[in-house]
Amino acid sequence: MNASDAASILNVSAPSLRAYSQLLEQNGYKIHKNANKQRQYNEHDIDVISAMLALKNSGELSLKEAAAKVSSADFSPSSAVQSIAERKRDEQSAMTAEPFDNELYRILELMSDEMVAMRAENKALNERLVGLESKQDATLKAIESDNEGNEQMNELMNEIKKLNAKIESLEEEQSQQKKPSLLARLFKK
């Protein structure tokens, strides 16, 4: 997905997303870029950036420290988000009554289930998009091939027309050469 879509999902501005992406890249994280050198974000990239922002917003780490942590090879975005959510839940449970905690926990479970379903749907849509892009590429190649074939066909037709005109002129010359002259016909020599 492009930067504006990713920024919308993360609820950040496009310039902020660019800054976060650059910070991750400085820490060794790779974000895929298209032929125009524009970043193309996938689901994992969104999860990593989301985890980085959650770590920063939890007050534990600065943005640079959070970027370094999420860029490491052994980092799992879901575990970081879950541990932050669990800590917040634990903090809230100390301050609130038990029924409220149960309701929050139920809501979090529903949101988690919904997020899993949305990711599965997103994955299916991405696979469908890849299939459609492949079909589009094949169609474009076929059209280009047809255009090349049409150009070759036009060139051949022009050559055939030239050859037909030449044949006609040669036949005319030949027929004029075979006719005996008027005098030869009169005296039948």
N, C-alpha and C positions, 0 to 999 in steps of 0.2 A: 504494500500500500504506500501511497505517497506521503509526503511530510504533512500536508494539511489534514489528511484523514487520521494519521497517527496523532497529531496534535489535538484533534477533536476528541479522539478516544481517551487520551491522557488528560484532557481538560487543561491544556496549557497552550500558550501562543506558539505560533510557528517559529519565531526567533528564539524563544526559550527552548523549544525542542532542538533546534539547531545547536544551541549552546550546550545542552545536555549531551547531544550526540558527539560533539567535538570533544567534550570532556571524557566521555567513554572511550573514544578512539585514541585519545592521548594515553589512556591506560591500557591500550592493547585490545580493546573490544572491536570487533569487525562488524560493520553494518554494510550490507550489500548495496552497491551503487549500480544504476543502469548505465546504458551506453552514453547518456548525457551527463554522467557523473553526479546524478541526483540520488540521494539516499532513498532506498526502498525498504521499508520496515516490514518485518514479519511479526508473527504473534510472540515469538520469543523475545524479540527486541522490545516490544511493548511491555512485556512482563519485566524485563531487566530494568527498563527506565522507570517503570512503576515502582519496582522494589527499591531502586536508588532514591526516588522521591520519598517513599515511605520511611526509609532509614534516615534520611535527612530530616523529615518532618517529625520523626519520633524524638528528635533532640539528642540522639546518641552520637551521631556523626555529622561532620560538616559535609557539604556537597562533594568536595574533592575526595574526602575519605570514603563516602558512600560510593562514589564512582569507582574508586580503586577496589573496594570490596566486591561490588557486583561484576567487575571485569575479570575477577579471578576465575580460573578454570573450574574450581570446585564449588562455585557459588550456585545455589538453587533459588531462583526468585520466589517460588511458592513457599519455601520454608521460611524465608525472611519475612514475607508478608504475613504468614501464619503466626510466626513468633511475635511479631509486633502486635497483631490483632489479639493474641492470647494475653500479652502483657497489658494491653489497654483494657481487656475484659477483666483481668485480675485486679487492676487498679480500680476499675469502676465497681467491681463486686465488693470491694472493701468499703466503698462510699455509699452504695445503694442497697436496696432491699433485694432479697432473693427472687421474688417474682419478676422484677425488672430484668435481672440477669438472665433468667430463663427466656424471657421474651426476646431479649437482644440475641441470645444464643440461637434461638429459633430463626430469627430474622437473618442472622449471619449464615446459618445453614442453608436457608432458602436462597440467599444471594450467592452462596458458593455453588449450590446445585445449578442455579440459573447461569452462572458464569461458565461452568463446565459444559452445559448445554449450548451456550453461545459459542464457546470455543470449538465444539464439535461441528456446529453449523458453519462457523467461519472456515474451518478446515475443509468441509465439504464444498463450500462456495469457492474457496481458493483452488481446490482440485478441479472443479468445474471450469473456473476461469482459465486455468492452465490448459485444459482440454480445448476450450473455445479459442484460446490464443493459437494453439497448434493448428486447429482447423483453419483459422484465419491466415496463418502463415502459408499453409498448403494451398489455400485458395489464391492468395496473392502470387505464389510461385507459378501456379497453373495459368493465371491471367498473364503474367509476364512471359511465360513460355508460349502462350497463344499469340501474344503480340509479336514475339520474335518470329514465330511460324508465319504469321500474316505478312510480316515484312519480307520474309524470304519468298513467300508465295507471290507477292506483288512484284518482286524483282524478277522471278521466273516468268510471270505473265508478260512483263515488259520485254524480256528477251524473246519470248515466243512471238510477240507482235512484231518485233523487229525482224526476226527470221522469216515470218510469213510475208512481210512486205518485201524482203529481199528475194524470196522465192518467186513472188508474183512478178517482180521486175525482171528476174532472170528468165522466167517463162515467157514473158512478153518479148524480151530480146531474142530468145530462141525461136519463137514463132515468127518473128519478123525476118530472121536469118534464113529460115527454111522456105519462105515463100519465094517462088521464082519471080524474077523481074517481069515487067510488062512485055518487054521485047522478047525475053526468053519464052514467055508463054505464047506470044504471037508466032514466033518462028519455031517453036518447040524444039529447041536444041538440047 
